[in-house]
Amino acid sequence: MTTTLLPKPTSSIPDRAIYERRESGVRSYARSMPRQFNKAQDVWMHDTQGGRYLDFLSGCSTLNYGHNHPVLKTALMDYIANDGVTHGLDLHTDAKEAFLETFEEVILQPRGLDYRAMFTGPTGTNAVEAAIKLARKITGRELVIAFTNGFHGMTLGALACTGNAAKRGGAGVPLNHVSHEPYDGYHGPDVDTAELLERRLSDPSSGLDAPAAILVETVQGEGGLNAASPAWLRKIAEIAKRHGALLIVDDIQAGVGRTGSFFSFEGMGFTPDIVTLAKSLSGMGLPFALTLFRPELDQWSPGEHNGTFRGNNHAFVTATAALRHFWSNDAFQQDIARRGALLERRLDAMAAEHGLSTRGRGMMRGIDVGSGEVAGTITAACFAQGLIIETSGAHDEIVKVLAPLVIDDAVLSAGLDILEEAVRSALTVTYGVAAE
């Protein structure tokens, strides 16, 4: 295979004294990927020692179009060169107008969707906070139903809806007004957890209060790549409507093409009341989050919910360029479907070789290797070969592939070859030791 398709990692760890001396110990990715990165382009990251790394992490699905895509970069550079507004609070600007018009024309109207767009603070957790706050305001209720293994953010409201005990433990205060109900498949394939939820909500003695909202990911990004079936999601949507709750779909990681379509719920037979977007929305890694909701739900008073950085015009510019370039027709979506099928075939083959299983949908997939220890061994071996990849799941047992959606098939295959060998090596050692 040509060397242009392969990573070229460096073997030595650079001086990290300034980070050890000044940066908080809360940092995580830098611990498992100890290099000093100084350049990124397309699907590659480069370090200061001349190393080149293939990125199967994509900023946790923030870089669906890869690093520094030339169309987006040119749009941003031209805007800056012309002294375009950088920060505008919620003022009207050319950049915001262009984004809203493009989003309406390219995304909403072709899908028959009618949503108001709320520009929240710059990250996904801000979008979730706005969504649950609005649902409580509209319904006059307090309870939010979230699901096992869900992840929705690290601020207190979103964290209350998150299942992970370690992350919840960092709050330092009670995380109330949320009930975590079993996600699709949580009790195995023979238990309909949507029916269990309906039974609980319909029983006045169940102890479950009437909810303001039901908050769900169609694919649980951090919780193990659990993908809910369309039938289960339709039932959840019906349950929300029947019981007067608003259905919120958290599309922060699964949206913007990651699962195959712009919104992860497309073609499933239901329309959420509220949708949260962030991560790849700007297209270039610039902070940008949106909360979308049906027009009749737009009952905010001016300034009732705001954020200083809700007017990131640089992100509006790159988001508009991304929508126009990638989503004006269905060619990109068809490309994702084909590439997602390639990824599915390769991961299924790896899993079959070792009696394992795979998870996910579209270009949001992974392989369940049974334990966080084994998964950590695999990702470390991948990084040593120049492949950046992370884990997911309640025990970090899922090796998770989030390659850029624009990745060339041959480069994707080369990265999967590295992963395949790392899986084979780790499991051979694990089972070999166990057999002894």
C-alpha positions as CSV (number, residue, x, y, z in Angstrom):
1,M,0.0,0.0,0.0
2,T,1.3,3.5,-0.9
3,T,2.8,5.3,2.1
4,T,0.6,8.3,1.5
5,L,-2.3,6.3,2.8
6,L,-0.5,5.3,6.0
7,P,0.2,7.2,9.3
8,K,3.8,8.0,10.2
9,P,3.8,8.3,14.0
10,T,6.7,9.5,16.1
11,S,8.1,7.3,18.9
12,S,9.3,9.9,21.4
13,I,7.1,11.9,23.8
14,P,7.8,15.7,23.7
15,D,8.5,17.9,26.7
16,R,5.2,18.3,28.6
17,A,6.5,20.4,31.5
18,I,4.3,23.4,30.9
19,Y,1.2,21.2,30.9
20,E,2.2,19.4,34.0
21,R,3.0,22.7,35.7
22,R,0.1,24.8,34.6
23,E,-2.8,22.8,33.1
24,S,-5.4,21.2,35.2
25,G,-5.3,17.5,35.8
26,V,-8.8,17.2,34.4
27,R,-7.3,16.9,30.9
28,S,-7.9,13.4,29.4
29,Y,-7.2,12.9,25.7
30,A,-3.7,14.3,26.0
31,R,-2.8,11.5,28.5
32,S,-3.5,8.7,26.0
33,M,-2.2,10.7,23.0
34,P,0.9,12.4,24.4
35,R,2.1,14.4,21.4
36,Q,2.4,18.1,20.5
37,F,0.2,18.7,17.5
38,N,0.8,21.7,15.3
39,K,-1.0,21.1,12.0
40,A,-4.2,19.4,10.8
41,Q,-5.6,19.0,7.3
42,D,-8.3,16.7,5.9
43,V,-8.1,13.4,7.9
44,W,-4.6,14.0,9.2
45,M,-3.0,15.5,12.3
46,H,0.7,16.3,12.4
47,D,3.0,16.7,15.4
48,T,6.0,18.9,16.0
49,Q,8.4,16.0,15.4
50,G,7.2,15.4,11.9
51,G,4.7,12.7,12.7
52,R,1.4,12.2,10.9
53,Y,-1.7,10.6,12.5
54,L,-4.9,9.4,11.0
55,D,-7.8,10.9,12.8
56,F,-10.6,8.4,13.7
57,L,-11.8,10.7,16.5
58,S,-12.8,13.8,14.6
59,G,-13.0,15.9,17.7
60,C,-15.7,13.5,19.0
61,S,-17.7,14.1,15.7
62,T,-17.0,17.9,15.7
63,L,-15.0,17.5,12.4
64,N,-17.3,15.5,10.2
65,Y,-15.9,17.4,7.2
66,G,-12.3,16.8,8.3
67,H,-9.7,19.4,9.4
68,N,-9.5,22.8,7.7
69,H,-11.7,21.9,4.7
70,P,-10.6,24.2,1.9
71,V,-14.1,25.5,1.1
72,L,-14.8,26.4,4.7
73,K,-11.4,27.8,5.3
74,T,-11.6,30.1,2.3
75,A,-15.0,31.3,3.3
76,L,-13.7,32.2,6.8
77,M,-10.5,33.8,5.6
78,D,-12.4,36.0,3.1
79,Y,-14.8,37.0,5.8
80,I,-12.0,37.9,8.2
81,A,-10.1,39.7,5.5
82,N,-13.2,41.9,4.9
83,D,-13.4,42.8,8.6
84,G,-16.7,40.9,9.1
85,V,-18.3,41.0,12.5
86,T,-16.7,38.5,14.8
87,H,-18.9,38.7,17.9
88,G,-22.4,40.1,17.7
89,L,-24.4,38.9,20.7
90,D,-27.8,38.4,19.1
91,L,-27.6,41.4,16.8
92,H,-28.6,41.0,13.2
93,T,-25.6,40.4,11.0
94,D,-25.0,39.4,7.4
95,A,-23.4,36.2,8.6
96,K,-26.4,35.2,10.7
97,E,-28.8,36.1,8.0
98,A,-26.9,34.0,5.4
99,F,-26.8,31.1,7.8
100,L,-30.6,31.2,8.7
101,E,-31.6,31.6,5.0
102,T,-29.3,28.7,4.0
103,F,-30.4,26.5,6.8
104,E,-34.1,27.1,5.9
105,E,-33.5,26.5,2.2
106,V,-31.1,23.6,2.3
107,I,-32.1,21.7,5.5
108,L,-35.5,22.6,6.8
109,Q,-37.7,23.1,3.8
110,P,-36.6,20.0,1.8
111,R,-37.4,17.9,4.9
112,G,-40.7,19.5,5.6
113,L,-39.5,20.8,9.0
114,D,-40.7,24.1,10.5
115,Y,-38.4,25.0,13.4
116,R,-37.4,28.2,15.1
117,A,-33.7,28.5,15.7
118,M,-32.4,29.5,19.1
119,F,-28.7,30.5,19.2
120,T,-27.6,29.3,22.7
121,G,-24.2,29.4,24.3
122,P,-21.5,27.8,22.1
123,T,-21.5,24.1,23.1
124,G,-23.9,21.2,23.1
125,T,-24.6,21.3,26.8
126,N,-25.9,24.9,26.4
127,A,-28.3,23.7,23.7
128,V,-29.6,20.9,26.0
129,E,-29.9,23.3,28.9
130,A,-32.1,25.6,26.8
131,A,-34.2,22.7,25.5
132,I,-35.1,21.3,29.0
133,K,-35.6,24.8,30.4
134,L,-38.0,25.6,27.5
135,A,-39.9,22.3,28.0
136,R,-40.3,23.0,31.7
137,K,-41.5,26.6,30.9
138,I,-44.0,25.4,28.3
139,T,-45.5,22.5,30.3
140,G,-45.2,23.8,33.8
141,R,-43.7,20.5,34.9
142,E,-40.4,19.7,36.4
143,L,-39.5,16.1,35.5
144,V,-37.4,15.1,32.5
145,I,-37.3,11.5,31.4
146,A,-33.8,10.6,30.1
147,F,-32.4,7.1,29.4
148,T,-29.8,4.7,30.7
149,N,-26.4,5.3,29.1
150,G,-27.4,8.7,27.8
151,F,-25.0,11.6,27.7
152,H,-26.1,15.2,27.3
153,G,-23.5,17.5,28.7
154,M,-21.6,18.5,31.8
155,T,-23.5,21.6,33.1
156,L,-25.9,20.7,35.9
157,G,-29.2,20.4,34.0
158,A,-27.7,18.4,31.2
159,L,-25.6,16.4,33.6
160,A,-28.7,15.5,35.6
161,C,-29.9,13.9,32.3
162,T,-26.6,12.0,31.8
163,G,-26.3,8.5,33.1
164,N,-22.6,8.1,33.7
165,A,-21.9,7.8,37.4
166,A,-18.3,9.2,37.3
167,K,-19.4,12.3,35.4
168,R,-22.5,12.8,37.6
169,G,-20.3,12.4,40.7
170,G,-18.4,15.6,39.8
171,A,-21.4,17.8,40.3
172,G,-21.1,18.1,44.0
173,V,-24.8,18.7,44.4
174,P,-27.9,16.5,44.0
175,L,-29.0,16.1,40.3
176,N,-32.7,16.1,40.6
177,H,-35.9,16.2,38.5
178,V,-34.8,13.5,36.1
179,S,-35.9,9.9,35.8
180,H,-33.5,7.6,33.9
181,E,-35.6,5.0,32.2
182,P,-34.3,1.9,30.3
183,Y,-33.1,2.6,26.7
184,D,-34.0,0.4,23.8
185,G,-32.5,-3.0,24.4
186,Y,-31.3,-2.3,27.9
187,H,-33.1,-5.4,29.3
188,G,-32.3,-7.5,26.2
189,P,-34.0,-7.9,22.9
190,D,-37.2,-9.5,24.3
191,V,-38.1,-6.6,26.6
192,D,-40.0,-3.6,25.0
193,T,-38.7,-0.8,27.2
194,A,-41.0,1.7,25.5
195,E,-44.0,-0.4,26.7
196,L,-42.4,-0.4,30.2
197,L,-42.3,3.4,30.1
198,E,-45.9,3.6,28.9
199,R,-47.0,1.4,31.7
200,R,-45.2,3.5,34.3
201,L,-46.6,6.8,33.0
202,S,-50.1,5.4,32.8
203,D,-50.1,4.0,36.3
204,P,-51.0,6.6,38.9
205,S,-49.3,4.6,41.5
206,S,-46.0,4.1,39.7
207,G,-44.4,7.1,41.4
208,L,-43.4,8.6,38.1
209,D,-44.5,12.2,37.7
210,A,-45.9,13.5,34.5
211,P,-42.8,14.7,32.5
212,A,-42.1,18.0,30.9
213,A,-40.0,16.3,28.3
214,I,-38.5,13.0,27.1
215,L,-34.9,13.5,26.1
216,V,-33.3,10.9,23.8
217,E,-30.4,10.2,21.5
218,T,-31.2,8.0,18.5
219,V,-27.6,6.6,18.8
220,Q,-25.9,7.0,22.2
221,G,-22.5,8.5,21.4
222,E,-20.8,8.3,24.7
223,G,-23.0,5.5,26.2
224,G,-21.8,2.7,24.0
225,L,-23.1,3.4,20.4
226,N,-26.4,1.9,21.3
227,A,-28.7,2.5,18.3
228,A,-32.4,2.7,19.0
229,S,-34.7,1.1,16.4
230,P,-37.1,3.4,14.4
231,A,-40.1,1.4,15.9
232,W,-38.9,2.1,19.5
233,L,-38.3,5.8,18.7
234,R,-41.8,6.1,17.2
235,K,-43.3,4.6,20.3
236,I,-41.4,7.1,22.5
237,A,-42.6,9.9,20.3
238,E,-46.2,8.7,20.7
239,I,-45.8,8.3,24.5
240,A,-44.5,11.8,24.8
241,K,-47.5,13.2,22.8
242,R,-50.0,11.1,24.7
243,H,-48.7,12.2,28.1
244,G,-48.3,15.9,27.3
245,A,-44.5,15.9,27.2
246,L,-42.2,17.4,24.6
247,L,-39.9,15.1,22.7
248,I,-36.3,16.4,22.6
249,V,-33.9,14.6,20.3
250,D,-30.2,15.3,21.2
251,D,-28.6,15.2,17.8
252,I,-25.3,16.8,18.9
253,Q,-23.1,13.8,18.1
254,A,-25.4,11.8,15.9
255,G,-26.5,14.6,13.6
256,V,-25.0,16.6,10.8
257,G,-24.5,13.5,8.7
258,R,-22.8,11.2,11.2
259,T,-25.5,8.6,11.1
260,G,-26.1,9.1,7.3
261,S,-28.6,12.0,7.1
262,F,-28.4,15.5,8.3
263,F,-30.7,14.7,11.3
264,S,-30.4,11.3,12.7
265,F,-34.2,10.8,13.0
266,E,-34.9,11.3,9.3
267,G,-37.2,8.7,7.7
268,M,-38.2,7.2,11.0
269,G,-41.8,8.4,11.0
270,F,-41.8,11.0,13.7
271,T,-40.8,14.7,14.2
272,P,-39.3,15.9,17.5
273,D,-40.7,18.9,19.2
274,I,-37.2,20.1,20.0
275,V,-33.8,19.2,18.5
276,T,-30.3,20.1,19.8
277,L,-27.4,20.5,17.5
278,A,-23.7,21.4,18.0
279,K,-20.3,19.7,17.3
280,S,-20.1,19.6,13.5
281,L,-22.7,22.3,12.9
282,S,-20.0,24.9,12.3
283,G,-18.2,22.4,10.1
284,M,-14.8,23.6,11.1
285,G,-14.6,23.0,14.9
286,L,-15.7,26.5,15.8
287,P,-18.1,26.6,18.8
288,F,-21.7,26.8,17.6
289,A,-24.9,25.2,19.1
290,L,-28.6,25.5,18.2
291,T,-31.8,24.5,19.9
292,L,-34.6,24.1,17.3
293,F,-38.2,23.9,18.3
294,R,-41.7,24.1,16.8
295,P,-42.8,27.8,16.3
296,E,-45.6,27.6,18.8
297,L,-43.1,26.6,21.5
298,D,-41.2,29.9,21.0
299,Q,-42.5,31.4,24.2
300,W,-39.3,33.0,25.5
301,S,-39.4,36.6,26.7
302,P,-36.6,38.7,25.2
303,G,-33.4,38.0,27.1
304,E,-35.0,35.3,29.2
305,H,-32.3,32.9,28.2
306,N,-29.1,34.1,26.6
307,G,-25.3,33.6,26.4
308,T,-22.5,36.0,25.6
309,F,-21.2,33.8,22.7
310,R,-24.5,33.1,21.0
311,G,-23.4,35.3,18.1
312,N,-20.3,33.5,16.8
313,N,-20.3,34.9,13.3
314,H,-17.2,33.0,12.2
315,A,-19.1,29.8,12.9
316,F,-22.1,31.1,11.0
317,V,-19.8,31.7,8.0
318,T,-18.3,28.2,8.0
319,A,-21.6,26.5,8.8
320,T,-23.2,28.3,5.8
321,A,-20.4,27.3,3.5
322,A,-20.7,23.6,4.8
323,L,-24.4,23.5,4.2
324,R,-24.1,24.9,0.7
325,H,-21.2,22.7,-0.3
326,F,-22.2,19.3,1.3
327,W,-26.0,19.4,1.6
328,S,-27.4,21.3,-1.5
329,N,-28.0,17.9,-3.1
330,D,-28.0,14.3,-2.0
331,A,-24.6,13.3,-3.3
332,F,-22.8,13.7,0.0
333,Q,-25.5,11.7,1.8
334,Q,-25.2,8.9,-0.7
335,D,-21.4,8.9,-0.2
336,I,-21.9,8.6,3.6
337,A,-24.2,5.6,3.1
338,R,-21.7,3.8,0.9
339,R,-18.8,4.6,3.2
340,G,-20.9,3.6,6.2
341,A,-21.6,0.2,4.6
342,L,-17.9,-0.3,4.1
343,L,-17.2,0.5,7.8
344,E,-20.0,-1.8,8.8
345,R,-18.6,-4.7,6.8
346,R,-15.1,-4.3,8.1
347,L,-16.2,-4.1,11.8
348,D,-18.6,-7.0,11.4
349,A,-15.8,-9.1,10.0
350,M,-13.5,-8.2,13.0
351,A,-16.2,-9.0,15.4
352,A,-17.0,-12.3,13.8
353,E,-13.4,-13.4,13.9
354,H,-13.4,-13.1,17.7
355,G,-17.0,-13.8,18.6
356,L,-17.8,-10.2,19.4
357,S,-20.5,-7.7,18.4
358,T,-20.7,-4.3,16.8
359,R,-22.8,-1.2,17.6
360,G,-24.0,1.9,16.0
361,R,-25.3,3.2,12.7
362,G,-23.9,5.0,9.6
363,M,-20.4,6.4,10.2
364,M,-20.9,6.2,14.0
365,R,-19.9,2.6,14.7
366,G,-17.8,0.6,17.0
367,I,-16.8,-2.9,18.2
368,D,-17.6,-4.3,21.7
369,V,-14.4,-5.9,22.9
370,G,-15.8,-6.9,26.3
371,S,-13.9,-4.7,28.7
372,G,-12.4,-1.2,29.1
373,E,-9.0,-2.8,29.8
374,V,-9.0,-4.6,26.4
375,A,-10.3,-1.5,24.6
376,G,-7.6,0.6,26.2
377,T,-4.9,-1.8,25.0
378,I,-6.4,-1.7,21.5
379,T,-6.6,2.1,21.3
380,A,-3.0,2.5,22.7
381,A,-1.7,0.0,20.1
382,C,-3.6,2.0,17.4
383,F,-2.0,5.3,18.5
384,A,1.5,3.7,18.5
385,Q,0.8,3.0,14.8
386,G,-0.5,6.5,14.2
387,L,-4.2,6.0,14.4
388,I,-6.2,8.3,16.8
389,I,-9.2,6.5,18.1
390,E,-11.1,6.4,21.4
391,T,-13.5,4.3,23.4
392,S,-17.2,4.5,24.5
393,G,-19.6,2.7,26.7
394,A,-20.4,2.3,30.4
395,H,-17.1,0.5,31.0
396,D,-15.2,2.0,28.0
397,E,-15.6,-1.4,26.3
398,I,-16.5,-0.1,22.8
399,V,-13.7,0.8,20.4
400,K,-15.4,3.7,18.6
401,V,-14.8,4.8,15.0
402,L,-15.6,8.4,14.2
403,A,-13.6,8.9,11.1
404,P,-14.3,12.1,9.1
405,L,-17.3,11.6,6.7
406,V,-15.1,12.9,3.8
407,I,-12.4,10.2,4.3
408,D,-11.2,8.5,1.2
409,D,-12.2,4.8,1.0
410,A,-8.6,3.7,0.7
411,V,-7.4,5.7,3.7
412,L,-10.4,4.5,5.7
413,S,-9.5,0.9,4.8
414,A,-5.8,1.5,5.8
415,G,-7.0,2.8,9.2
416,L,-9.3,-0.2,9.7
417,D,-6.3,-2.5,8.9
418,I,-4.5,-0.9,11.8
419,L,-7.5,-1.4,14.0
420,E,-8.0,-5.0,12.9
421,E,-4.5,-5.9,13.8
422,A,-4.7,-4.2,17.1
423,V,-7.9,-6.0,18.0
424,R,-6.4,-9.4,16.9
425,S,-3.2,-8.8,18.9
426,A,-5.0,-7.6,22.1
427,L,-7.5,-10.4,22.1
428,T,-4.9,-13.1,21.3
429,V,-2.9,-11.9,24.3
430,T,-6.0,-11.6,26.5
431,Y,-7.3,-15.1,25.7
432,G,-3.9,-16.6,25.7
433,V,-3.3,-15.4,29.2
434,A,-6.7,-16.5,30.3
435,A,-6.1,-20.0,28.8
436,E,-3.0,-20.4,30.9
